[in-house]
Amino acid sequence: MLMAAPAWAASGPGKASTLAWWIWPLVLFVITFVMGIVAVLAGVGGGVLFTPIIGGFFPFNMDFVRAAGLIVALSGSLAAGPGLLKRGMADLRLALPVALIASAAAIAGAMVGLKLPDNITQTALGIAILAIVAIMLVAKKSEYPDVKKSDNLSSILRITGIYHEHSTDQDVNWKIHRTPIGLFSFIFIGFAAGMFGLGAGWANVPVLNLMMGAPLKISVATSKFLLATTDTSAAWVYINKGAVIPMIIVPSVIGIMLGSLIGVKLLAKTKASAIKMTVIVVLGFSGVRSLLKGLAIWP
């Protein structure tokens, strides 16, 4: 059976697919399987790869792509979150105020994203992805930021803790600073996550680590846990609007999760810097593609 204009295809003249319906789930599974491997090796979330690549090169309506991108990122977070909490890596006192702010902003972002025409969404997504590429190129990481003194807000909220660093077999005491500006930043991070269906790990870690001064491992683990709340809030908006299509979601989630398992096994044997540069190149190309697609220069 051929589908001239499937319900989940992008709208507009010349965008109908003539391939059999079952081809797309199969191709999605293969692409997301590779994405899952690369995401682990490069230390990025699957959502930030999924949305620009699938939205730019597949004939799917962007509403469905963004909904799938949120659920892809959410799946990884739900799988990792409980273990991170048990190990004391993800910190609830740090996560809860951030989650409240980012979740509310993500709902607003999802509602705005669903009202925008596809061309505007694609253009904005292209700009956002190119900005993420720039952040990945220039952002540095600090294993143990030097926080001399907690600020008043973090002291009131008692955002501090101790975790055991297995590599050095010692307990690490940590605290944060610049809490007001850090929490304010999550308004924009949550809004972007909901609007573009990207997940937010690409922005969570730099803000928690470099701006607020949380240790890198605490930042990464808390960011992974945060996706479960931020992306769930935005995903419900897309579910309520009927933008969640099993034909896109199911192969994508299965592919990402199976690929992640392979990526974990390859992580010790692969140069992360080389993989990260590959991701930057792929994201850069996808960002340019989305931008030109939105501007109708490269349909």
C-alpha positions in Angstrom: 0.0 0.0 0.0 1.3 3.4 -0.9 0.5 6.5 1.1 0.3 9.6 -1.0 -0.2 12.0 1.9 0.0 10.3 5.4 -1.5 12.1 8.3 1.9 12.5 10.0 3.6 13.9 6.8 4.6 17.5 6.6 1.9 19.7 5.1 2.3 21.7 1.9 2.7 21.0 -1.8 5.4 18.6 -3.0 5.9 17.1 0.5 3.8 13.9 0.1 5.6 10.6 0.4 5.3 7.8 -2.2 7.0 5.2 -0.1 5.2 2.3 1.6 4.1 3.2 5.1 6.2 0.6 6.8 9.5 2.0 5.3 9.4 5.1 7.6 9.3 3.2 11.0 12.1 0.9 9.8 14.3 3.8 8.7 13.5 5.7 11.9 14.6 2.7 14.0 17.9 2.4 12.1 18.6 6.2 12.3 17.7 6.4 16.0 19.7 3.3 16.9 22.8 5.0 15.5 21.8 8.2 17.3 21.6 6.4 20.6 25.2 5.1 20.2 26.5 8.5 19.2 24.6 10.4 21.9 26.2 8.3 24.7 29.7 8.6 23.2 29.4 12.3 22.7 27.8 13.0 26.1 24.7 14.6 24.6 21.0 13.8 25.0 19.2 12.0 22.3 16.5 14.7 21.9 19.0 17.3 20.7 20.0 15.0 17.9 16.6 13.7 17.1 14.6 16.8 16.5 16.8 18.7 14.0 17.8 15.5 12.1 14.4 13.9 11.8 12.7 17.3 11.3 15.1 18.4 8.6 15.4 15.2 6.6 12.1 13.3 7.1 8.8 14.3 5.6 7.1 14.5 9.0 5.1 17.4 10.4 7.2 19.3 12.9 4.5 19.0 15.6 4.9 15.2 15.5 8.7 15.4 15.4 8.9 17.7 18.4 6.5 15.5 20.4 8.7 12.5 19.6 11.9 14.4 20.5 10.5 15.1 23.9 9.5 11.5 24.5 12.8 10.2 23.3 14.6 12.5 25.8 12.1 11.6 28.5 12.7 7.8 27.9 16.4 8.1 28.6 15.8 10.2 31.7 13.3 7.8 33.2 15.6 4.9 32.6 18.6 6.7 34.3 16.9 8.8 36.9 16.2 6.3 39.7 19.7 4.9 39.6 21.2 8.4 39.8 19.1 9.2 42.8 20.1 6.0 44.6 23.7 6.7 44.0 23.4 10.2 45.5 24.5 11.8 42.2 21.2 13.6 41.3 20.4 16.0 44.0 16.7 16.7 44.8 17.3 20.0 46.6 19.0 21.3 43.5 16.6 19.7 41.1 13.2 20.7 42.6 13.4 24.5 42.2 14.9 24.2 38.8 12.2 21.6 37.8 9.4 23.9 38.9 10.7 26.8 36.8 11.7 24.8 33.8 8.5 22.7 33.7 6.2 25.8 33.7 8.3 27.4 31.0 8.3 24.1 29.0 4.5 24.1 29.0 4.4 27.7 27.7 7.0 26.8 25.1 5.0 23.8 23.9 1.9 25.8 23.6 3.6 28.5 21.6 5.4 25.9 19.4 2.1 24.3 18.4 0.6 27.6 17.3 3.5 28.5 15.0 3.5 27.7 11.3 6.0 25.0 10.2 8.3 27.4 8.4 8.7 29.7 11.4 9.3 26.7 13.7 11.9 25.3 11.3 13.7 28.7 11.0 13.7 29.1 14.8 14.9 25.5 15.3 17.7 26.1 12.8 18.9 29.2 14.7 18.6 27.3 18.1 20.6 24.3 16.8 23.4 26.6 15.5 23.4 28.3 18.9 23.8 24.9 20.6 26.7 24.1 18.2 28.4 27.3 19.2 27.9 26.5 23.0 29.3 23.0 22.5 32.4 24.5 20.7 33.2 27.1 23.4 31.8 25.6 26.6 34.3 24.3 29.1 33.7 21.9 32.0 35.0 22.1 35.5 35.1 18.9 37.5 35.1 20.8 40.9 34.2 24.5 40.5 35.7 26.8 43.2 32.7 28.1 45.1 34.0 30.1 48.1 30.6 30.8 49.7 27.0 29.9 49.1 24.7 32.8 48.2 21.7 33.7 50.4 19.0 31.9 48.2 20.9 28.6 48.1 21.5 28.8 51.8 17.7 29.4 52.4 16.9 26.4 50.1 19.7 24.4 51.7 21.1 23.4 48.3 24.3 21.7 49.3 25.5 18.1 49.7 28.1 15.5 49.8 28.8 12.7 47.3 31.4 9.9 47.2 33.8 10.2 44.3 34.8 6.6 43.4 37.7 7.6 41.2 39.5 9.2 44.2 37.7 7.3 47.0 36.9 10.5 48.8 33.7 12.4 49.9 33.2 15.7 48.1 31.4 18.6 49.8 29.8 20.9 47.4 27.7 24.1 47.4 26.4 26.5 44.7 26.3 30.3 44.1 24.7 32.7 41.6 21.4 30.9 42.3 19.0 33.7 41.3 20.5 34.2 37.9 20.9 30.4 37.4 17.2 29.8 38.2 16.2 32.7 35.9 18.2 31.0 33.1 16.0 27.9 33.3 13.0 30.0 32.2 14.6 30.2 28.7 15.9 26.7 28.8 12.5 25.2 29.7 10.8 27.3 27.0 13.2 26.2 24.3 12.9 22.5 25.4 9.1 22.7 25.1 9.0 24.7 21.9 11.5 22.7 19.9 11.2 19.3 21.5 15.0 19.2 22.1 15.3 18.1 25.7 17.5 20.4 27.7 20.6 18.5 28.7 22.7 20.6 26.3 21.9 23.7 28.5 21.3 22.3 31.9 24.8 21.1 32.5 26.6 24.4 31.6 24.3 26.4 33.8 24.4 24.0 36.8 28.2 23.5 36.5 29.7 26.7 35.2 27.2 29.3 36.3 26.0 27.9 39.6 29.1 26.0 40.6 27.8 22.4 41.1 30.4 19.7 40.5 30.3 18.2 37.0 29.0 14.8 38.0 26.3 16.4 40.1 25.4 18.7 37.2 25.2 15.8 34.7 23.2 13.5 36.9 20.8 16.2 38.1 20.3 17.4 34.5 19.4 13.8 33.4 16.9 13.6 36.3 15.5 17.1 35.4 14.5 15.9 31.9 11.9 13.6 33.4 10.0 16.6 34.8 10.7 19.2 32.2 10.0 17.0 29.2 6.9 15.4 30.8 5.3 18.8 31.3 5.8 19.8 27.6 5.0 16.3 26.3 1.5 16.4 27.9 0.7 19.5 25.8 1.6 17.6 22.6 -0.4 14.5 23.8 -3.4 16.6 24.5 -3.3 18.1 21.0 -3.0 14.7 19.4 0.6 15.2 18.2 1.9 11.9 19.6 1.9 9.3 16.8 2.9 5.7 17.7 4.3 5.1 14.2 7.0 7.7 15.0 7.4 7.3 18.7 7.7 3.5 19.1 10.6 2.8 16.6 12.4 6.0 17.8 12.3 5.1 21.5 13.3 1.5 20.9 16.1 2.6 18.6 17.5 5.2 20.9 17.4 2.9 24.0 19.0 -0.1 22.2 21.6 2.2 20.7 22.4 3.7 24.1 23.1 0.2 25.5 25.7 -0.3 22.7 27.1 3.2 23.2 27.7 2.5 26.9 29.8 -0.6 26.0 31.8 1.3 23.4 32.4 4.3 25.6 35.6 3.0 27.2 37.2 2.2 23.8 36.3 5.4 21.9 37.8 8.9 21.9 35.0 11.1 23.1 36.6 14.2 21.6 36.4 12.8 18.0 32.8 11.7 18.5 31.9 15.1 20.0 33.3 16.8 16.9 31.3 14.5 14.7 28.1 15.4 16.6 29.0 19.1 16.2 29.4 18.7 12.4 26.1 16.7 12.1 24.2 19.2 14.3 25.7 22.1 12.3 24.6 20.6 9.0 21.1 19.8 10.5 20.8 23.3 11.8 21.6 24.9 8.4 19.2 22.4 6.8 16.4 23.4 9.2 17.1 27.1 8.7 17.1 26.9 4.9 14.0 24.7 5.0 12.2 27.2 7.1 13.2 30.0 4.7 12.1 27.9 1.7 15.6 28.0 0.3 16.1 24.2 0.6 12.6 22.6 0.6 
